[in-house]
Amino acid sequence: MGYKTVMAQLSEQLIDDHAALDTVLKQLQTALQRREVETAHAKLDLFWARLAVHIRAEHLHLCPAVLGSAGNEAQTIVAQLRGDHEFFMHELGHAVERMRKLLIISEQRRIREELSDIENIIRRVELRLVTHNQVEEDQVYRWGSQLLNPEEQSKLKARITMELRNRPSRFTETDWSGV
């Protein structure tokens, strides 16, 4: 195995987290297509929470670390990515709220309609997430190696690793990592 820089390790860790999120997203979409309300609710809640933790790690640690030394173009890109993050959390929060209401409804026609609407929300999130992740992976995650010294890179990696492990207590370790 070859030597990897700290930033390469961090980038790989964040990309792996994107892949784990994508796995949960696919599981959610399958449950929605099958009209499995309880499973869809659990997967939506997990996706929303995992994405929130990922976003929090970027907002609290990655963005401030690279923005201090980045130029105007980078600041514009990060502002756009933060706008995406707000969109994701708003849309997913709305979907979670609607899904919770479905857990107490028994009228099948209404359940089908609501699930269809939630599927559309998730589809919009997915489409924007694909482009968003590409920008992060191809640009933002690489900036640290250009802008930060080795000690700053190590500290950043440690903070992000800690943040990504900070799962909400409603999820077991198996639920959280058994994607």
N, C-alpha and C positions, 0 to 999 in steps of 0.2 A: 504494500500500500504506500502510495506516495505522500509526500508532505503537503499539507493543506494549510494555507494561512488562516488566521483566526477569522477574518472576514469571509473567507470561502466557507469555513465551517458554519458561520452564522447564516450566511446566505443559503446554504444547504438546509439548515435547520428551518428557516422560514419557508423555503420552497417545499420541504417535507410537510410543514404544517398546512400549506396551501393544498397539497395533495390529500392530506387527512380530511380537511374541510370538504374537498370535492367528493370524497368517498361518502361522507355523511350527507352531502347534498343529493347524491345519486340515490342513497337509501331513502331519503325523504321523498324524492320524486317518485320512486317505486311505490312507496306506501300511499302516496296521494293517488297515483294511477289505479291502484288496487282498491281504493276507497277504504283503507284501513285507518280509521280515525285515530285510535289510540296510539298505534305505531307511528303514524304521521305526526301526531302531537309530540311524542317523545323525541323523534328525529329532528323536528323543527326546533324544539327547545334546546337540544344538544347543538345543532348547527348555529343557532343564534348565540348561545353562550360561548362556544368555541371561537366563533368569529369575533365576538366582543373582546375576548381575551387576546386574540391575535392583534386586533386593532389597538387595544390598550397598550400592548407592548410596543407597537410602532409609534403611537402618539407620545407615550411617556419617555421612550428611550431612543429609538432609531431616528425619528425626525429631528428632535432637538440636537442630537449628536452631529448629524450631518448638515443641518441647516446653518449652524454657526459659521461654517466655512464655505458654504455653497454659494453659487452665484444666483442671479435673478431667474435664470431658466429653471434651475433646480427648485427654487422657491415656488415658482409657478406650478411646476409638476406636483410638488408636495401639496400645495393648496388644492389642486384638482383631486388628488388622491384622498385628501381629507373630506372633500365634498362627496366623493364616492362612499367613504366610510359613513357619513351622515345619512346618505341615501339608504345604504344597506341596513343600518340599525333602525331607521324609521320604518322602512318597508317590512322588515322582519318582525319588528315590534307589532306592527299592525296585523301581520299574518298570525302571530302568536295569540294576540287578543281574539281574533276571529276563531282560531282553532280551539281556544279554551271554551268558547261559547258552544262550539259543536259537541263538546263532550257531554253536554246536558240536554241536547236536542234529540228528539226521536223521529221527527218527520223526515223521511228519506229524501223527498224531493228537495227540501231545504238543505239537507246535508250535502247532496250532490252539487247543488248550486254553489254553496259556500266552498266546498273542496275545489271546484273548478276555478273559482275566484282566487283562492289561495295558490293553486297551481300557477295561475297567471302572474301573481306577485313573485313567486319563486323563480319563474322563468325570466322575469325582468331583472331580478337580482343576479341570476346566473349569467345572463348576457353581459351585464355590466362588470361582473366579477372577472370574467375571462380577460377582458381588456385591461382591467385594473391590475390583475395579478401579473400580466405580461409586462406592464410598465414597471411594477415593483421589481420583478425578477431581472429584467434586462437593464434597468437603470439604477433605481434607488438602492437596491441591495449591494450594488457594486461601488457606490460612492464612498462608503466607509473606508475601503482599502486605499482610496485615493486621497481622502481628506483627513483621516485619523492616524495618529502614530500607533505603533503596536500596543502600547500600554492602554491607550484609549479604546482600541479595538477589543482588547481582552475584557476591559470593564464593561463595555457595551454588550458583549456576548453574554457575560455573566448576568447582567441585569435583564436582558431579554429572555434568557433561559429561565430565570427565576419567575418572570412574569408569565411565560407560557405554561408553567407548571401550576400556576395559581388558579386552580379550577374552583368553580362554585361548589359549595358543600352539598348541594342537592344531587350531585353526580358522584358516583363511586369512581375509584381509580380505573376499574375495569370499563365502566361506561365511557369514561373520558378518553382513555387510551386504546380501547378495544374497537377502534373504528373499522 
